[in-house]
Amino acid sequence: MGAMGNPDTPPAGGHAIFPGTFDPVTLGHLDVLERALGLFERVTIAVAAHHDKHAIFDLEERLRLLSEVTEAGEPLGRARVVALEGLLVEGCRRLGARAIVRGVRSAGDLEYERQMALTNRVLAPEIETVLLLSAPEHAHVSSTLVRQIARMGGDVSSFVPPAVRTALANR
């Protein structure tokens, strides 16, 4: 889909990073990614290594699942999936990205992302942050919520792609 939701309008160009832990990737993440691909010629999904004791998937599993769910074709198939360690802005510089894309679900997310964007601007003024509001149908979903539901044996099929649902069920 092109910029502003018009499939006949090509993306504006440029390269953006869509960072996160993606533990697990949700339909909300994929919605933000699809809209980012309408704005940017290239989007790299930067999967952060984290050492959270509440994690469900290790880094390799998260990379594999993201690659699997984005291989489905246009527009998600245009995204590249990489692991990213260290400062996000340094990763942007290494990968040649001029923007960071983040999804915002709530006022709390907005405040947190505002602080991060201002900090990143000090560290790397050449890199812009683009905040995309979550689609209403995904605004209540977080990876933490999905992990909790999955750990208690609940149905997560409304929140995650089929490959992730299967991987969660096999846990």
Contacts in CASP RR format, 6 or more apart in sequence:
PFRMAT RR
TARGET T0000
AUTHOR 0000-0000-0000
METHOD contacts of the structure
MODEL  1
MGAMGNPDTPPAGGHAIFPGTFDPVTLGHLDVLERALGLFERVTIAVAAH
HDKHAIFDLEERLRLLSEVTEAGEPLGRARVVALEGLLVEGCRRLGARAI
VRGVRSAGDLEYERQMALTNRVLAPEIETVLLLSAPEHAHVSSTLVRQIA
RMGGDVSSFVPPAVRTALANR
1 7 0 8 1.000
1 34 0 8 1.000
1 35 0 8 1.000
1 37 0 8 1.000
1 38 0 8 1.000
1 75 0 8 1.000
2 8 0 8 1.000
2 9 0 8 1.000
2 10 0 8 1.000
2 11 0 8 1.000
2 38 0 8 1.000
2 75 0 8 1.000
3 9 0 8 1.000
3 10 0 8 1.000
3 11 0 8 1.000
3 12 0 8 1.000
3 38 0 8 1.000
3 39 0 8 1.000
5 38 0 8 1.000
11 37 0 8 1.000
11 38 0 8 1.000
11 39 0 8 1.000
11 40 0 8 1.000
11 41 0 8 1.000
12 38 0 8 1.000
12 39 0 8 1.000
12 40 0 8 1.000
12 41 0 8 1.000
13 40 0 8 1.000
13 41 0 8 1.000
13 42 0 8 1.000
14 40 0 8 1.000
14 41 0 8 1.000
14 42 0 8 1.000
14 98 0 8 1.000
14 99 0 8 1.000
15 40 0 8 1.000
15 41 0 8 1.000
15 42 0 8 1.000
15 43 0 8 1.000
15 44 0 8 1.000
15 95 0 8 1.000
15 96 0 8 1.000
15 97 0 8 1.000
15 98 0 8 1.000
15 99 0 8 1.000
16 36 0 8 1.000
16 39 0 8 1.000
16 40 0 8 1.000
16 42 0 8 1.000
16 43 0 8 1.000
16 44 0 8 1.000
16 97 0 8 1.000
16 98 0 8 1.000
16 99 0 8 1.000
16 100 0 8 1.000
16 101 0 8 1.000
16 130 0 8 1.000
17 43 0 8 1.000
17 44 0 8 1.000
17 46 0 8 1.000
17 84 0 8 1.000
17 88 0 8 1.000
17 91 0 8 1.000
17 92 0 8 1.000
17 95 0 8 1.000
17 97 0 8 1.000
17 99 0 8 1.000
17 100 0 8 1.000
17 101 0 8 1.000
18 32 0 8 1.000
18 33 0 8 1.000
18 36 0 8 1.000
18 43 0 8 1.000
18 44 0 8 1.000
18 45 0 8 1.000
18 46 0 8 1.000
18 79 0 8 1.000
18 100 0 8 1.000
18 101 0 8 1.000
18 102 0 8 1.000
19 45 0 8 1.000
19 46 0 8 1.000
19 47 0 8 1.000
19 48 0 8 1.000
19 84 0 8 1.000
19 88 0 8 1.000
19 100 0 8 1.000
19 102 0 8 1.000
20 45 0 8 1.000
20 46 0 8 1.000
20 47 0 8 1.000
20 48 0 8 1.000
21 47 0 8 1.000
21 48 0 8 1.000
21 50 0 8 1.000
21 52 0 8 1.000
21 55 0 8 1.000
21 62 0 8 1.000
21 143 0 8 1.000
22 29 0 8 1.000
22 45 0 8 1.000
22 47 0 8 1.000
22 62 0 8 1.000
22 65 0 8 1.000
22 66 0 8 1.000
22 143 0 8 1.000
23 50 0 8 1.000
23 52 0 8 1.000
23 55 0 8 1.000
23 56 0 8 1.000
23 57 0 8 1.000
23 62 0 8 1.000
23 143 0 8 1.000
23 147 0 8 1.000
24 56 0 8 1.000
24 57 0 8 1.000
24 62 0 8 1.000
24 65 0 8 1.000
24 143 0 8 1.000
24 146 0 8 1.000
24 147 0 8 1.000
24 160 0 8 1.000
24 164 0 8 1.000
24 167 0 8 1.000
24 168 0 8 1.000
25 62 0 8 1.000
25 65 0 8 1.000
25 66 0 8 1.000
25 69 0 8 1.000
25 143 0 8 1.000
25 160 0 8 1.000
25 161 0 8 1.000
25 164 0 8 1.000
26 138 0 8 1.000
26 141 0 8 1.000
26 142 0 8 1.000
26 143 0 8 1.000
26 146 0 8 1.000
26 159 0 8 1.000
26 160 0 8 1.000
26 164 0 8 1.000
27 138 0 8 1.000
27 141 0 8 1.000
27 158 0 8 1.000
27 159 0 8 1.000
27 160 0 8 1.000
27 161 0 8 1.000
28 134 0 8 1.000
28 135 0 8 1.000
28 138 0 8 1.000
28 141 0 8 1.000
30 69 0 8 1.000
30 70 0 8 1.000
30 76 0 8 1.000
30 161 0 8 1.000
31 134 0 8 1.000
31 135 0 8 1.000
31 138 0 8 1.000
32 101 0 8 1.000
32 102 0 8 1.000
32 103 0 8 1.000
32 132 0 8 1.000
32 134 0 8 1.000
33 43 0 8 1.000
33 45 0 8 1.000
33 70 0 8 1.000
33 76 0 8 1.000
33 79 0 8 1.000
34 75 0 8 1.000
34 76 0 8 1.000
35 132 0 8 1.000
36 43 0 8 1.000
36 101 0 8 1.000
36 130 0 8 1.000
36 132 0 8 1.000
37 43 0 8 1.000
37 75 0 8 1.000
37 76 0 8 1.000
37 78 0 8 1.000
37 79 0 8 1.000
38 75 0 8 1.000
39 101 0 8 1.000
39 130 0 8 1.000
40 99 0 8 1.000
40 101 0 8 1.000
42 78 0 8 1.000
42 80 0 8 1.000
43 78 0 8 1.000
43 79 0 8 1.000
43 80 0 8 1.000
43 101 0 8 1.000
44 79 0 8 1.000
44 80 0 8 1.000
44 81 0 8 1.000
44 82 0 8 1.000
44 95 0 8 1.000
44 97 0 8 1.000
45 66 0 8 1.000
45 70 0 8 1.000
45 79 0 8 1.000
45 80 0 8 1.000
45 81 0 8 1.000
45 82 0 8 1.000
46 82 0 8 1.000
46 83 0 8 1.000
46 84 0 8 1.000
46 88 0 8 1.000
46 91 0 8 1.000
46 95 0 8 1.000
47 59 0 8 1.000
47 62 0 8 1.000
47 63 0 8 1.000
47 66 0 8 1.000
47 81 0 8 1.000
47 82 0 8 1.000
47 83 0 8 1.000
47 84 0 8 1.000
48 84 0 8 1.000
48 85 0 8 1.000
49 59 0 8 1.000
49 83 0 8 1.000
49 84 0 8 1.000
49 85 0 8 1.000
54 144 0 8 1.000
54 147 0 8 1.000
56 147 0 8 1.000
56 150 0 8 1.000
56 151 0 8 1.000
56 168 0 8 1.000
56 171 0 8 1.000
57 65 0 8 1.000
57 167 0 8 1.000
59 83 0 8 1.000
61 167 0 8 1.000
63 81 0 8 1.000
63 82 0 8 1.000
63 83 0 8 1.000
65 163 0 8 1.000
65 164 0 8 1.000
65 167 0 8 1.000
66 81 0 8 1.000
67 81 0 8 1.000
68 163 0 8 1.000
69 76 0 8 1.000
69 161 0 8 1.000
69 163 0 8 1.000
69 164 0 8 1.000
70 76 0 8 1.000
70 77 0 8 1.000
70 79 0 8 1.000
70 81 0 8 1.000
71 77 0 8 1.000
82 95 0 8 1.000
84 91 0 8 1.000
87 123 0 8 1.000
88 100 0 8 1.000
88 120 0 8 1.000
89 100 0 8 1.000
89 120 0 8 1.000
89 123 0 8 1.000
89 124 0 8 1.000
89 127 0 8 1.000
90 124 0 8 1.000
91 97 0 8 1.000
92 98 0 8 1.000
92 99 0 8 1.000
92 100 0 8 1.000
92 124 0 8 1.000
92 127 0 8 1.000
93 124 0 8 1.000
93 127 0 8 1.000
97 127 0 8 1.000
98 126 0 8 1.000
98 127 0 8 1.000
98 128 0 8 1.000
99 127 0 8 1.000
99 128 0 8 1.000
99 129 0 8 1.000
99 130 0 8 1.000
100 117 0 8 1.000
100 120 0 8 1.000
100 127 0 8 1.000
100 128 0 8 1.000
100 129 0 8 1.000
100 130 0 8 1.000
101 129 0 8 1.000
101 130 0 8 1.000
101 132 0 8 1.000
102 113 0 8 1.000
102 116 0 8 1.000
102 117 0 8 1.000
102 129 0 8 1.000
102 130 0 8 1.000
102 131 0 8 1.000
102 132 0 8 1.000
103 109 0 8 1.000
103 113 0 8 1.000
103 131 0 8 1.000
103 132 0 8 1.000
103 133 0 8 1.000
103 134 0 8 1.000
104 110 0 8 1.000
104 113 0 8 1.000
104 131 0 8 1.000
104 132 0 8 1.000
104 133 0 8 1.000
104 134 0 8 1.000
105 134 0 8 1.000
105 138 0 8 1.000
105 139 0 8 1.000
105 140 0 8 1.000
105 141 0 8 1.000
105 142 0 8 1.000
106 139 0 8 1.000
110 131 0 8 1.000
113 129 0 8 1.000
113 131 0 8 1.000
116 129 0 8 1.000
117 129 0 8 1.000
117 131 0 8 1.000
120 127 0 8 1.000
120 129 0 8 1.000
121 127 0 8 1.000
121 129 0 8 1.000
133 139 0 8 1.000
141 159 0 8 1.000
145 159 0 8 1.000
146 156 0 8 1.000
146 159 0 8 1.000
146 160 0 8 1.000
146 168 0 8 1.000
149 155 0 8 1.000
149 156 0 8 1.000
149 159 0 8 1.000
150 156 0 8 1.000
150 168 0 8 1.000
150 169 0 8 1.000
150 171 0 8 1.000
156 164 0 8 1.000
156 165 0 8 1.000
156 168 0 8 1.000
157 165 0 8 1.000
160 168 0 8 1.000
END
